[in-house]
Amino acid sequence: MMRSLWTAASGMIGEQSNLDVIANNLSNINTTGYKTQKANFKSLIYQNLQAKSTTTTGEPKPVGAQVGLRVGSISSDFTQGALNASNGAFDYAIQGEGFFRVQLADGSIAYTRNGHFNMSIQGDSIALTDSEGNPVLDVNGNAITVPNTYRSSKIGVDQFGNLTYPDANNNQRNIGIQIGLAYFPNAGGLEKTSNSNYLQSEASGAPTVYTATELNSKIVSGYLESSNVQAADEMVNMIIAQRAYEMNSKAITASDEMLQQANNLRS
């Protein structure tokens, strides 16, 4: 019965983590580029009660007796979110695979699906940056900058990630700078950080930088990728988590009552 207390308690802890994940999804339902997370439960740690189990007559059973404790992992769903029209002059959405790359203040590189960018003045140049002022990198790993003689309102990006600027005839021309997209062998292993950014980890593997064409993706100007959180699904998951938590708490109550009865036994 003491084992049942610990088993049910681990179930309550697991469902609390599940509810934390659901709450985080709902709180980020309007976060650009956010990818929904899911708590996955599985039986991982088992305690052998009997290595060999027998019937009351001493006949061997085909299986032993084990009790498992529940543990779980939290995974991210990287399916495409809806593309919503935006009023930002430098808002870009990725239709397909890949991540934008931004260089953080400490020199490390973050990866994001949040394409809400701006133009920032940096000396004699203007740079494409994220909302925190971190420069966006091109396909060669360099910060995307153009001379400050360019009028930022006329700078555009085509579906292949090429920066364009109108010529004397007002035709948009490629200026030789292309946004690079990173691809990971295991995107689910990325380390999550702030501002919808992800960091490389051992689990994610090293990224490979491609152009949008090489990834069979498109960069859509004037749009932002919304989160892929489904509110109805999360509400249903919340109810399921609450019911599971309640059942585990009842198992603890039942075990406690049985222990109390056992302690009250008299010879």
C-alpha positions as CSV (number, residue, x, y, z in Angstrom):
1,M,0.0,0.0,0.0
2,M,2.9,2.3,0.6
3,R,3.9,1.6,-3.0
4,S,0.5,2.6,-4.2
5,L,0.9,5.9,-2.4
6,W,4.1,6.7,-4.2
7,T,2.8,5.5,-7.6
8,A,-0.4,7.7,-7.3
9,A,1.7,10.6,-6.1
10,S,4.0,10.3,-9.2
11,G,0.8,10.4,-11.3
12,M,-0.3,13.6,-9.6
13,I,3.1,15.2,-10.2
14,G,3.0,14.1,-13.8
15,E,-0.5,15.6,-14.4
16,Q,0.6,18.8,-12.7
17,S,3.4,19.0,-15.2
18,N,0.9,18.3,-17.9
19,L,-1.3,21.1,-16.7
20,D,1.7,23.4,-16.7
21,V,2.4,22.6,-20.3
22,I,-1.2,23.2,-21.3
23,A,-1.3,26.5,-19.4
24,N,1.9,27.6,-21.2
25,N,0.4,26.7,-24.6
26,L,-2.8,28.7,-23.8
27,S,-0.8,31.7,-22.6
28,N,1.2,31.7,-25.9
29,I,-1.8,31.3,-28.2
30,N,-1.1,34.7,-29.7
31,T,2.7,34.5,-29.7
32,T,4.2,34.8,-33.1
33,G,6.0,31.6,-34.2
34,Y,5.2,29.7,-31.0
35,K,5.1,25.9,-31.3
36,T,2.7,24.0,-29.1
37,Q,4.1,21.6,-26.6
38,K,2.8,18.3,-25.3
39,A,3.5,16.2,-22.2
40,N,4.1,12.6,-23.2
41,F,3.6,9.9,-20.5
42,K,5.1,6.5,-20.6
43,S,6.0,3.7,-18.2
44,L,9.8,4.0,-17.7
45,I,10.9,2.8,-14.3
46,Y,9.6,-0.5,-13.1
47,Q,10.1,-2.3,-9.8
48,N,10.1,-6.0,-9.8
49,L,7.8,-7.5,-7.1
50,Q,8.4,-11.0,-8.2
51,A,11.0,-12.1,-10.8
52,K,9.1,-15.3,-11.2
53,S,5.4,-15.5,-10.5
54,T,3.5,-18.7,-9.6
55,T,-0.1,-19.7,-9.1
56,T,-1.5,-20.9,-5.8
57,T,-0.7,-24.4,-6.8
58,G,2.9,-23.6,-7.6
59,E,2.6,-23.5,-11.3
60,P,4.8,-20.9,-13.0
61,K,3.0,-18.0,-14.7
62,P,4.2,-16.7,-18.1
63,V,5.0,-13.2,-16.8
64,G,6.4,-11.7,-13.6
65,A,4.9,-9.0,-11.4
66,Q,6.0,-5.4,-11.8
67,V,4.8,-2.0,-10.8
68,G,5.7,1.0,-12.8
69,L,6.2,4.7,-11.9
70,R,5.1,7.2,-14.5
71,V,7.5,9.8,-15.9
72,G,7.2,11.9,-19.1
73,S,8.9,14.0,-21.6
74,I,7.7,17.3,-23.2
75,S,7.9,17.6,-26.9
76,S,7.2,20.4,-29.3
77,D,5.0,20.2,-32.4
78,F,6.6,22.0,-35.3
79,T,3.7,21.8,-37.7
80,Q,3.1,25.0,-39.7
81,G,1.1,27.7,-38.1
82,A,-1.4,29.9,-40.0
83,L,0.0,32.9,-41.9
84,N,-1.6,36.1,-40.9
85,A,-1.4,39.4,-42.8
86,S,0.6,42.0,-41.0
87,N,1.1,45.7,-41.2
88,G,4.9,45.5,-40.5
89,A,7.1,46.6,-43.4
90,F,9.7,43.9,-42.5
91,D,7.4,41.1,-41.3
92,Y,8.3,37.8,-42.9
93,A,6.8,34.3,-42.5
94,I,8.4,31.0,-43.4
95,Q,6.1,28.7,-45.4
96,G,7.7,25.3,-45.0
97,E,10.7,24.2,-43.1
98,G,13.6,26.2,-41.6
99,F,14.4,28.8,-39.0
100,F,15.6,32.4,-39.3
101,R,19.0,32.9,-37.6
102,V,19.7,35.9,-35.4
103,Q,22.9,36.7,-33.6
104,L,22.6,37.4,-29.9
105,A,24.5,40.0,-27.9
106,D,26.9,37.3,-26.6
107,G,27.8,36.2,-30.2
108,S,25.8,33.0,-30.1
109,I,23.1,32.3,-32.7
110,A,19.5,31.8,-32.0
111,Y,16.9,30.2,-34.3
112,T,13.3,31.4,-34.6
113,R,10.1,31.2,-36.7
114,N,9.2,34.7,-35.5
115,G,9.8,36.9,-38.5
116,H,8.8,40.2,-36.9
117,F,11.8,42.2,-38.0
118,N,12.8,45.9,-38.2
119,M,15.5,48.0,-39.8
120,S,18.0,49.5,-37.3
121,I,20.7,52.1,-37.9
122,Q,24.2,50.8,-37.3
123,G,26.8,53.5,-38.1
124,D,26.9,54.0,-41.9
125,S,24.6,51.1,-42.5
126,I,21.1,49.9,-41.7
127,A,20.6,46.3,-40.5
128,L,17.7,43.9,-40.5
129,T,17.1,43.0,-36.8
130,D,14.6,41.2,-34.6
131,S,12.5,43.1,-32.0
132,E,15.4,42.9,-29.5
133,G,17.8,44.6,-32.0
134,N,19.7,41.4,-32.8
135,P,20.9,41.2,-36.4
136,V,19.4,38.7,-38.8
137,L,21.9,36.6,-40.6
138,D,22.2,35.9,-44.3
139,V,22.9,32.5,-46.0
140,N,26.7,33.1,-45.4
141,G,26.3,33.8,-41.7
142,N,26.8,37.6,-42.0
143,A,24.6,40.3,-40.6
144,I,22.1,41.6,-43.2
145,T,23.1,45.2,-43.7
146,V,22.7,47.7,-46.5
147,P,24.2,51.2,-46.9
148,N,22.2,54.0,-45.2
149,T,21.8,55.6,-48.6
150,Y,19.1,53.0,-49.2
151,R,15.6,54.1,-48.3
152,S,14.4,51.4,-46.0
153,S,10.8,51.8,-47.1
154,K,11.7,50.6,-50.6
155,I,13.7,47.5,-49.5
156,G,11.8,44.3,-50.2
157,V,12.2,40.5,-49.9
158,D,11.1,38.0,-52.5
159,Q,9.8,34.5,-51.8
160,F,13.4,33.1,-52.1
161,G,14.7,35.4,-49.3
162,N,16.6,37.8,-51.7
163,L,16.6,41.4,-50.6
164,T,15.5,43.7,-53.5
165,Y,15.6,47.4,-54.2
166,P,14.1,49.4,-57.1
167,D,16.4,50.5,-59.9
168,A,16.1,53.7,-62.0
169,N,13.1,52.2,-63.8
170,N,11.4,51.4,-60.5
171,N,11.9,47.6,-61.0
172,Q,12.8,45.6,-58.0
173,R,16.3,44.2,-58.4
174,N,18.2,41.6,-56.3
175,I,20.9,43.4,-54.4
176,G,23.0,40.2,-53.7
177,I,21.9,39.5,-50.1
178,Q,19.8,36.4,-49.3
179,I,18.3,35.4,-45.9
180,G,19.5,32.0,-44.8
181,L,17.3,29.3,-43.2
182,A,18.6,26.8,-40.7
183,Y,17.5,23.1,-40.8
184,F,18.1,20.7,-37.9
185,P,18.1,16.9,-38.0
186,N,16.1,16.9,-34.8
187,A,14.2,20.2,-34.3
188,G,12.5,18.7,-31.2
189,G,15.8,18.7,-29.4
190,L,16.2,22.5,-29.6
191,E,16.6,24.4,-26.3
192,K,13.8,26.9,-25.8
193,T,14.6,30.4,-24.8
194,S,12.9,33.8,-24.8
195,N,11.3,35.7,-27.7
196,S,10.3,32.5,-29.5
197,N,14.0,31.7,-29.9
198,Y,15.6,28.3,-29.8
199,L,19.2,27.4,-29.2
200,Q,21.2,24.5,-30.6
201,S,21.8,21.6,-28.3
202,E,23.4,18.1,-28.5
203,A,19.9,16.6,-28.9
204,S,19.1,18.9,-31.9
205,G,22.3,18.3,-33.7
206,A,24.2,20.9,-35.7
207,P,22.2,23.0,-38.2
208,T,22.7,23.1,-41.9
209,V,22.1,26.5,-43.6
210,Y,20.1,26.5,-46.8
211,T,18.3,29.0,-49.0
212,A,14.5,28.9,-49.1
213,T,14.6,27.2,-52.5
214,E,16.9,24.4,-51.3
215,L,14.5,23.7,-48.4
216,N,11.5,23.9,-50.8
217,S,10.2,26.7,-48.6
218,K,9.0,30.2,-49.2
219,I,9.5,33.5,-47.4
220,V,6.2,35.4,-47.4
221,S,6.6,39.1,-47.0
222,G,3.9,41.0,-45.1
223,Y,2.8,38.0,-43.1
224,L,3.6,36.5,-39.7
225,E,3.3,32.9,-38.7
226,S,0.9,32.5,-35.8
227,S,1.2,29.9,-33.1
228,N,-0.1,26.4,-33.9
229,V,-1.9,26.1,-30.6
230,Q,-5.5,24.9,-30.9
231,A,-7.6,26.4,-28.1
232,A,-10.3,23.7,-28.2
233,D,-7.7,20.9,-28.1
234,E,-6.0,22.5,-25.1
235,M,-9.2,22.9,-23.2
236,V,-10.1,19.2,-23.8
237,N,-6.6,18.2,-22.6
238,M,-7.0,20.4,-19.5
239,I,-10.2,18.5,-18.6
240,I,-8.5,15.2,-19.2
241,A,-5.5,16.2,-17.0
242,Q,-7.9,17.4,-14.2
243,R,-9.8,14.1,-14.2
244,A,-6.5,12.1,-14.2
245,Y,-5.2,14.2,-11.3
246,E,-8.5,13.6,-9.4
247,M,-8.3,9.8,-10.0
248,N,-4.8,9.7,-8.6
249,S,-5.8,11.7,-5.6
250,K,-8.6,9.2,-4.9
251,A,-6.1,6.3,-5.2
252,I,-4.0,8.0,-2.5
253,T,-7.2,8.4,-0.3
254,A,-8.1,4.8,-0.8
255,S,-4.5,3.6,0.1
256,D,-4.5,5.9,3.2
257,E,-7.9,4.4,4.4
258,M,-6.6,0.9,3.9
259,L,-3.4,1.6,5.9
260,Q,-5.5,3.2,8.6
261,Q,-7.6,0.0,8.8
262,A,-4.5,-2.2,8.9
263,N,-3.1,-0.1,11.8
264,N,-6.3,-0.5,13.7
265,L,-6.3,-4.3,13.5
266,R,-6.3,-6.1,16.8
267,S,-5.2,-9.7,17.4
